[in-house]
Amino acid sequence: MASELLRCLRLANREFQEFIDGPQQSSPLHAVAQLERINTHLAQVARGLSPLPQFSPQQAELAIELVKYRQTLQSLSAALAALQSSLQSEKTRIESLSRDTRSAAAWAKSIRIVNSK
């Protein structure tokens, strides 16, 4: 069990770090795929930790990896907050562009009506 948990922690830490270190301008589909993998790893680690493990001296490697997991999870939380902020800014920009486009279309329509008279 400890070796399986250790494997899950290492995979989760690597996936989290790739998301954190990855380009923030990646495509939304790529980000969603990464977040789905992260969600899978979170579930696997949670199952492994459900009976709270007691670490023996021989399992020091597992305890160290668990500390790294917690630290990386905190970094992931900060990266997700930054991503949320970035997405909100992009949404605001797109909404503004949409309003401007509708205004320009209405203006162009009014010009056509005036010119057709």
C-alpha positions in Angstrom: 0.0 0.0 0.0 2.8 2.5 0.9 4.5 1.9 -2.4 1.3 2.5 -4.3 0.7 5.7 -2.4 4.3 6.8 -3.0 3.8 6.2 -6.7 0.5 8.1 -6.7 2.1 11.0 -4.9 5.0 11.2 -7.3 2.7 11.2 -10.3 0.5 13.8 -8.7 3.5 16.0 -7.8 4.9 15.8 -11.4 1.5 16.6 -12.9 0.9 19.5 -10.6 4.3 20.9 -11.2 3.9 20.6 -15.0 0.6 22.6 -14.7 2.2 25.2 -12.5 5.4 25.6 -14.6 3.6 25.2 -18.0 2.9 28.1 -20.3 -0.1 30.1 -19.0 -1.1 30.9 -22.6 -1.8 27.2 -23.5 -5.1 26.4 -25.2 -8.2 26.0 -23.1 -8.6 22.4 -24.2 -5.0 21.6 -23.1 -5.7 23.2 -19.7 -8.9 21.3 -19.3 -7.1 18.0 -20.1 -4.4 18.8 -17.6 -7.0 19.7 -14.9 -8.8 16.4 -15.6 -5.6 14.5 -15.0 -4.9 16.5 -11.8 -8.4 15.7 -10.6 -7.7 12.0 -11.2 -4.5 12.2 -9.2 -6.2 14.1 -6.4 -8.8 11.3 -6.1 -6.1 8.6 -6.1 -4.1 10.3 -3.4 -7.2 10.9 -1.4 -8.1 7.1 -1.6 -4.5 6.3 -0.5 -4.7 8.7 2.4 -8.2 7.7 3.6 -6.8 5.5 6.3 -4.4 8.0 7.7 -1.0 6.3 7.3 1.4 6.0 10.2 4.9 6.2 8.8 7.7 4.0 10.0 11.3 5.0 9.7 11.5 2.8 6.6 8.8 4.9 5.0 10.6 8.2 5.3 10.6 8.4 1.5 6.8 8.3 1.6 6.6 11.0 4.3 9.0 13.3 2.3 6.9 12.8 -0.9 3.7 13.6 1.1 5.3 16.9 2.3 6.2 17.7 -1.4 2.7 16.9 -2.4 1.2 19.3 0.1 3.6 22.1 -0.9 2.9 21.5 -4.6 -0.8 21.5 -3.9 -0.5 24.9 -2.3 1.4 26.1 -5.4 -1.3 24.6 -7.6 -4.0 26.4 -5.7 -2.2 29.7 -6.3 -1.8 28.9 -10.0 -5.5 28.1 -10.3 -6.3 31.4 -8.7 -4.1 33.2 -11.2 -5.7 31.2 -14.1 -9.2 32.2 -12.8 -8.2 35.8 -12.7 -6.8 35.6 -16.2 -9.9 33.9 -17.5 -12.1 36.6 -15.9 -10.0 39.3 -17.5 -10.4 37.6 -20.9 -14.1 37.3 -20.4 -14.4 41.0 -19.6 -12.3 41.9 -22.7 -14.5 39.7 -25.0 -17.7 41.1 -23.5 -16.4 44.7 -24.2 -15.4 43.7 -27.7 -18.8 42.3 -28.3 -20.5 45.5 -27.1 -18.3 47.5 -29.3 -19.1 45.3 -32.3 -22.8 45.6 -31.7 -22.5 49.4 -31.4 -20.5 49.5 -34.7 -23.1 47.3 -36.4 -25.9 49.5 -35.2 -24.1 52.6 -36.4 -23.4 51.1 -39.8 -27.1 50.1 -40.1 -28.2 53.6 -39.2 -25.8 55.1 -41.8 -27.3 52.7 -44.5 -30.8 53.8 -43.6 -29.8 57.5 -43.8 -28.0 57.0 -47.1 -30.9 55.0 -48.6 -33.3 57.9 -48.1 
